[in-house]
Amino acid sequence: MRADFDTNQGRSTAIPAPGSPQVSGLLVVDKPPGLTSHDVVAYLRRWLQLDKVGHCGTLDPFATGVLVICVNQATRIAEHLLIQDKHYRCTVRFGVRTDTQDSTGQVTATHLGAAPTEAELRRCLDQFRGTFEQQVPRFAAVKIDGKRLYAYARQGQTVELPRREVTVHRLDLLEFNWPDAVLEVASSKGFYIRQLADDLGQTLGCGAHVGALRRLASGPYTLQQAA
């Protein structure tokens, strides 16, 4: 974890004593798996003895990587940081579909037929570059009528899922060894890697989910700045 208190110069300075009103700035955290983004915020609130601590873009509990934390006065720029582009590396596992679209969910379908070829996958990826409307997943923090989508999903309730305009600046296939494909994605805010995996699986007719997800960068903040 690294404190970046001079965002204009891009260098860190000494951290004042916990609880001090002088503690303001950004922390770039390499979130480990198993923690929610809120878990990280809660830990830092206790550690810094401050209430004004928040994150700039949720990472799913199973995911790892860059989580930018705003402290004290830096919370004023949180909205600006939220709209920054994101950069991910993920493993998409084909042949199995889950209700959460990731490896933590319940299996809802399996594929026993022929595997798609690498050429077919590359053609499929072409459909998910540029600007388009993406459906928000059932398990998401987006609110409908004041209630988060994941709460509806956990209660077995069906609601109409919204669609949002997103932009994929880069979508590269790094490796394909059935049933796994390793992708690198650079996207606008609000893009769901889990939904991309599910859409790829549905388009190829074999189902898919995210097996692993790592955020490499959030705006200008990268893993090289985190610890």
ZASE-493550 format. One line per 2 residues: number of its first residue (from 1); their letters; for each residue x, y, z of N, C-alpha, C. Coordinates in steps of 0.02 Angstrom, whole numbers, plus 50000, padded with zeros to 5 digits. Layout:
ZASE-493550
NUM> A> X:Y:Z:X:Y:Z:X:Y:Z; ...
***
This chain:
ZASE-493550
1> MR> 50043:49941:50000:50000:50000:50000:50045:50061:50000; 50030:50111:49958:50073:50169:49953:50032:50232:49960
3> AD> 50056:50279:50000:50022:50343:50007:50048:50390:49953; 50002:50423:49918:50021:50471:49866:49989:50537:49885
5> FD> 50025:50579:49922:49997:50640:49949:50011:50701:49906; 50050:50693:49853:50064:50749:49809:50043:50727:49739
7> TN> 49978:50731:49724:49953:50703:49662:49977:50741:49601; 49993:50805:49609:50017:50844:49552:50088:50823:49532
9> QG> 50129:50808:49583:50198:50790:49569:50207:50715:49563; 50156:50676:49585:50161:50604:49578:50210:50572:49625
11> RS> 50222:50604:49684:50267:50574:49733:50235:50575:49801; 50257:50530:49844:50228:50525:49911:50271:50563:49961
13> TA> 50240:50582:50017:50275:50615:50071:50260:50578:50135; 50291:50599:50189:50281:50564:50252:50209:50569:50276
15> IP> 50184:50515:50306:50116:50513:50330:50114:50541:50401; 50072:50592:50414:50066:50618:50482:50037:50565:50528
17> AP> 50035:50580:50593:50010:50533:50642:49937:50516:50629; 49916:50452:50642:49847:50432:50633:49800:50478:50672
19> GS> 49742:50494:50641:49693:50537:50673:49705:50611:50661; 49763:50628:50634:49779:50698:50621:49739:50724:50562
21> PQ> 49712:50786:50567:49676:50815:50510:49722:50827:50451; 49788:50823:50462:49835:50832:50407:49838:50771:50361
23> VS> 49810:50715:50383:49810:50655:50342:49760:50663:50286; 49783:50681:50228:49740:50688:50169:49779:50665:50108
25> GL> 49745:50631:50063:49778:50610:50002:49749:50546:49976; 49788:50511:49936:49766:50450:49904:49811:50392:49925
27> LV> 49780:50335:49934:49815:50272:49945:49800:50227:49886; 49852:50197:49858:49843:50149:49804:49855:50080:49834
29> VD> 49801:50042:49839:49802:49977:49872:49799:49921:49820; 49840:49869:49830:49835:49808:49792:49789:49762:49831
31> KP> 49724:49764:49816:49675:49726:49855:49686:49651:49848; 49689:49615:49904:49694:49542:49901:49626:49511:49888
33> PG> 49624:49448:49869:49559:49414:49859:49525:49402:49926; 49459:49398:49924:49421:49381:49983:49395:49441:50022
35> LT> 49420:49501:50007:49397:49561:50041:49352:49602:49994; 49299:49631:50022:49261:49679:49983:49298:49745:49984
37> SH> 49279:49789:49938:49309:49856:49938:49293:49893:50003; 49232:49881:50029:49213:49912:50093:49255:49885:50150
39> DV> 49274:49821:50148:49318:49794:50200:49384:49833:50203; 49412:49849:50145:49475:49886:50142:49465:49956:50172
41> VA> 49410:49989:50153:49396:50055:50179:49387:50053:50255; 49351:50004:50280:49339:49998:50353:49405:49988:50390
43> YL> 49449:49946:50362:49514:49935:50394:49554:50000:50397; 49555:50037:50342:49594:50099:50340:49564:50152:50385
45> RR> 49498:50154:50393:49468:50201:50440:49493:50187:50511; 49497:50123:50529:49521:50106:50596:49595:50122:50603
47> WL> 49633:50104:50552:49706:50114:50554:49724:50188:50557; 49691:50229:50516:49704:50301:50513:49667:50340:50567
49> QL> 49618:50307:50600:49576:50339:50650:49540:50400:50620; 49512:50388:50561:49476:50441:50524:49413:50412:50495
51> DK> 49362:50454:50489:49298:50433:50459:49295:50446:50385; 49329:50499:50362:49324:50519:50292:49373:50479:50249
53> VG> 49353:50418:50235:49393:50373:50193:49344:50338:50146; 49360:50337:50082:49316:50303:50033:49357:50277:49975
55> HC> 49327:50232:49936:49362:50205:49877:49335:50235:49813; 49373:50227:49760:49355:50258:49695:49345:50204:49642
57> GT> 49298:50160:49654:49283:50108:49605:49286:50039:49635; 49228:50007:49642:49222:49943:49675:49259:49887:49638
59> LD> 49292:49844:49677:49319:49781:49651:49281:49724:49684; 49260:49675:49645:49226:49617:49674:49270:49582:49725
61> PF> 49240:49548:49775:49281:49515:49826:49332:49466:49798; 49314:49428:49745:49361:49379:49718:49417:49411:49678
63> AT> 49408:49474:49658:49457:49508:49616:49514:49537:49657; 49570:49551:49623:49628:49581:49656:49649:49642:49615
65> GV> 49696:49680:49644:49725:49734:49606:49710:49803:49632; 49718:49852:49589:49718:49923:49608:49650:49945:49635
67> LV> 49652:49970:49696:49594:50002:49727:49618:50068:49755; 49594:50123:49725:49615:50190:49746:49572:50213:49804
69> IC> 49605:50234:49858:49571:50255:49919:49582:50330:49929; 49528:50367:49942:49531:50438:49957:49527:50449:50032
71> VN> 49570:50492:50058:49572:50506:50130:49562:50580:50142; 49516:50596:50188:49502:50665:50209:49488:50711:50150
73> QA> 49528:50763:50140:49513:50812:50089:49511:50783:50019; 49546:50728:50008:49547:50696:49942:49479:50667:49923
75> TR> 49434:50657:49972:49368:50631:49955:49330:50680:49911; 49352:50743:49909:49319:50793:49867:49329:50778:49793
77> IA> 49382:50741:49776:49395:50726:49706:49376:50654:49688; 49341:50621:49734:49324:50550:49722:49282:50542:49659
79> EH> 49234:50587:49648:49191:50581:49589:49231:50587:49525; 49282:50629:49526:49325:50636:49466:49364:50571:49454
81> LL> 49388:50541:49508:49426:50479:49501:49382:50420:49480; 49318:50422:49500:49272:50368:49482:49262:50362:49407
83> IQ> 49267:50417:49371:49252:50416:49300:49313:50398:49257; 49370:50385:49290:49430:50368:49253:49424:50298:49221
85> DK> 49460:50288:49166:49462:50223:49133:49496:50171:49179; 49480:50108:49165:49508:50053:49204:49544:50004:49156
87> HY> 49592:49967:49185:49632:49920:49145:49635:49854:49184; 49616:49800:49151:49610:49735:49185:49646:49680:49147
89> RC> 49664:49627:49184:49682:49563:49153:49638:49511:49185; 49607:49469:49144:49560:49420:49171:49569:49353:49136
91> TV> 49548:49301:49171:49544:49234:49142:49471:49217:49134; 49450:49205:49073:49382:49184:49058:49382:49108:49051
93> RF> 49341:49075:49090:49336:49002:49086:49273:48984:49048; 49282:48953:48991:49225:48933:48949:49200:48864:48969
95> GV> 49138:48851:48948:49108:48785:48960:49065:48781:49022; 49069:48831:49065:49029:48832:49127:49001:48902:49137
97> RT> 48935:48905:49149:48902:48969:49164:48881:48968:49237; 48889:49025:49272:48869:49029:49342:48821:49087:49352
99> DT> 48784:49086:49408:48734:49138:49420:48765:49206:49434; 48826:49207:49462:48860:49270:49476:48908:49291:49421
101> QD> 48916:49248:49371:48960:49260:49314:49034:49257:49334; 49048:49229:49393:49118:49220:49414:49124:49152:49449
103> ST> 49184:49138:49473:49198:49072:49501:49167:49061:49570; 49139:49112:49600:49109:49105:49667:49036:49084:49664
105> GQ> 49006:49084:49604:48934:49071:49598:48916:48998:49590; 48851:48987:49587:48824:48920:49575:48822:48906:49500
107> VT> 48842:48846:49481:48842:48827:49411:48770:48821:49387; 48755:48856:49331:48688:48854:49303:48685:48816:49237
109> AT> 48742:48806:49205:48744:48769:49141:48815:48747:49126; 48821:48688:49095:48886:48663:49072:48881:48645:48999
111> HL> 48938:48650:48965:48941:48636:48893:48980:48573:48881; 48950:48525:48847:48983:48461:48833:48999:48452:48760
113> GA> 48983:48503:48720:48995:48498:48648:49065:48518:48628; 49074:48530:48564:49139:48549:48537:49160:48618:48563
115> AP> 49224:48626:48574:49250:48690:48597:49259:48737:48538; 49246:48802:48548:49258:48850:48495:49333:48855:48481
117> TE> 49350:48873:48421:49420:48880:48403:49445:48949:48423; 49511:48957:48421:49540:49023:48435:49517:49075:48384
119> AE> 49511:49054:48322:49488:49100:48269:49417:49123:48283; 49374:49077:48306:49305:49096:48322:49303:49144:48381
121> LR> 49346:49132:48431:49348:49177:48488:49372:49246:48467; 49423:49250:48425:49448:49315:48403:49394:49353:48364
123> RC> 49356:49319:48323:49301:49352:48287:49248:49377:48336; 49236:49338:48387:49186:49356:48438:49209:49419:48476
125> LD> 49273:49423:48492:49299:49481:48528:49289:49545:48490; 49289:49541:48423:49279:49601:48382:49213:49636:48397
127> QF> 49163:49598:48420:49097:49626:48434:49096:49668:48498; 49148:49662:48538:49148:49694:48604:49202:49748:48610
129> RG> 49221:49777:48554:49267:49834:48554:49229:49896:48533; 49252:49953:48557:49218:50016:48540:49164:50032:48591
131> TF> 49116:50073:48570:49062:50096:48613:48998:50058:48599; 48967:50032:48651:48905:49994:48644:48868:49994:48710
133> EQ> 48808:49967:48710:48769:49962:48772:48780:49893:48803; 48798:49893:48866:48809:49830:48903:48756:49822:48957
135> QV> 48730:49763:48963:48682:49749:49016:48717:49745:49083; 48687:49776:49134:48715:49771:49201:48699:49702:49229
137> PR> 48748:49668:49260:48736:49600:49287:48684:49599:49343; 48655:49541:49355:48608:49532:49410:48642:49545:49477
139> FA> 48703:49523:49484:48740:49534:49546:48784:49596:49537; 48753:49653:49549:48788:49718:49543:48762:49764:49597
141> AV> 48800:49816:49612:48782:49863:49665:48735:49918:49641; 48720:49919:49577:48674:49969:49549:48606:49963:49583
143> KI> 48576:50021:49598:48512:50021:49633:48453:50028:49584; 48401:49990:49596:48337:49996:49562:48284:50007:49616
145> DG> 48249:50063:49611:48198:50080:49662:48227:50078:49732; 48288:50103:49740:48319:50108:49805:48350:50044:49832
147> KR> 48350:49992:49792:48375:49927:49815:48428:49902:49767; 48483:49876:49793:48537:49853:49750:48518:49789:49713
149> LY> 48544:49784:49652:48526:49726:49610:48545:49661:49643; 48603:49658:49676:48622:49594:49707:48575:49573:49762
151> AY> 48541:49622:49793:48492:49605:49845:48431:49571:49814; 48409:49597:49757:48354:49564:49721:48374:49493:49702
153> AR> 48436:49486:49675:48459:49421:49652:48462:49370:49709; 48488:49391:49766:48495:49346:49823:48427:49325:49850
155> QG> 48376:49367:49840:48309:49351:49864:48267:49315:49811; 48299:49301:49753:48264:49266:49700:48213:49308:49664
157> QT> 48218:49374:49670:48171:49419:49637:48197:49439:49568; 48152:49445:49521:48170:49463:49453:48154:49536:49440
159> VE> 48202:49573:49414:48191:49643:49395:48221:49653:49325; 48198:49704:49291:48225:49719:49225:48295:49749:49234
161> LP> 48344:49719:49203:48413:49741:49210:48426:49800:49163; 48454:49854:49189:48468:49912:49147:48526:49899:49099
163> RR> 48530:49939:49048:48587:49937:49001:48621:50005:49004; 48687:50004:48998:48725:50066:49003:48776:50069:48946
165> EV> 48787:50130:48922:48837:50140:48870:48907:50135:48899; 48948:50094:48869:49017:50084:48891:49063:50087:48830
167> TV> 49126:50096:48842:49176:50096:48788:49234:50049:48806; 49250:50005:48761:49308:49961:48769:49362:49987:48721
169> HR> 49414:50015:48750:49468:50044:48710:49516:49990:48685; 49522:49938:48724:49569:49885:48706:49543:49818:48733
171> LD> 49545:49768:48690:49524:49700:48710:49570:49651:48674; 49620:49627:48710:49672:49584:48680:49667:49513:48707
173> LL> 49674:49465:48663:49679:49395:48683:49753:49379:48692; 49773:49367:48754:49843:49352:48769:49859:49278:48764
175> EF> 49809:49237:48780:49821:49164:48781:49754:49128:48776; 49753:49073:48739:49692:49032:48736:49712:48959:48738
177> NW> 49692:48927:48791:49704:48856:48801:49641:48828:48833; 49596:48801:48791:49530:48780:48815:49535:48741:48881
179> PD> 49495:48760:48931:49437:48805:48927:49452:48877:48947; 49517:48896:48953:49533:48962:48979:49560:49008:48924
181> AV> 49539:49072:48929:49566:49125:48886:49587:49182:48932; 49648:49207:48921:49673:49263:48960:49665:49326:48917
183> LE> 49629:49375:48944:49614:49436:48908:49643:49496:48945; 49660:49548:48907:49678:49612:48937:49629:49663:48910
185> VA> 49600:49702:48956:49544:49747:48938:49558:49816:48966; 49551:49867:48923:49552:49937:48945:49484:49965:48928
187> SS> 49449:49992:48977:49379:50012:48967:49362:50075:49004; 49304:50101:48987:49276:50158:49023:49250:50135:49090
189> KG> 49231:50183:49132:49201:50166:49196:49135:50130:49184; 49114:50090:49232:49050:50057:49228:49048:49995:49185
191> FY> 49107:49974:49159:49109:49913:49118:49118:49853:49163; 49078:49801:49150:49080:49740:49192:49116:49684:49155
193> IR> 49173:49663:49182:49210:49607:49154:49169:49543:49158; 49133:49535:49213:49091:49475:49221:49038:49470:49166
195> QL> 49009:49527:49148:48959:49526:49095:48991:49512:49028; 49051:49537:49017:49088:49522:48955:49098:49447:48949
197> AD> 49121:49415:49002:49133:49343:49000:49069:49305:48985; 49014:49325:49018:48950:49291:49006:48927:49301:48934
199> DL> 48935:49362:48908:48915:49376:48839:48957:49337:48789; 49021:49331:48803:49064:49291:48758:49041:49218:48757
201> GQ> 49026:49192:48815:49003:49123:48819:48938:49111:48784; 48892:49159:48791:48827:49152:48758:48834:49159:48682
203> TL> 48876:49206:48660:48886:49216:48588:48917:49154:48556; 48964:49123:48591:48998:49064:48564:48959:48999:48576
205> GC> 48905:49005:48616:48862:48947:48627:48888:48896:48675; 48935:48916:48718:48965:48867:48764:48963:48888:48837
207> GA> 48940:48949:48850:48939:48974:48919:49009:48993:48942; 49013:49038:48991:49078:49059:49018:49068:49099:49082
209> HV> 49121:49104:49120:49121:49147:49179:49193:49171:49191; 49201:49219:49235:49267:49245:49251:49299:49200:49304
211> GA> 49356:49172:49287:49392:49130:49334:49439:49169:49379; 49467:49223:49352:49513:49265:49390:49510:49335:49361
213> LR> 49519:49385:49404:49515:49455:49382:49564:49497:49422; 49604:49535:49386:49653:49580:49419:49650:49648:49386
215> RL> 49639:49700:49426:49640:49768:49399:49712:49793:49398; 49736:49810:49339:49805:49832:49331:49812:49907:49341
217> AS> 49759:49945:49327:49763:50017:49334:49693:50046:49341; 49689:50102:49377:49628:50141:49383:49647:50213:49370
219> GP> 49629:50238:49310:49654:50303:49290:49730:50301:49286; 49765:50350:49314:49838:50351:49311:49872:50308:49364
221> YT> 49833:50277:49407:49862:50239:49463:49868:50165:49445; 49928:50138:49454:49944:50071:49431:49969:50026:49488
223> LQ> 49976:49962:49473:50002:49915:49523:50073:49933:49545; 50111:49966:49502:50179:49985:49519:50180:50036:49576
225> QA> 50124:50071:49586:50120:50120:49640:50091:50090:49704; 50070:50028:49700:50037:49996:49758:50084:49946:49791
227> A> 50065:49927:49852:50104:49877:49888:50058:49841:49936
***
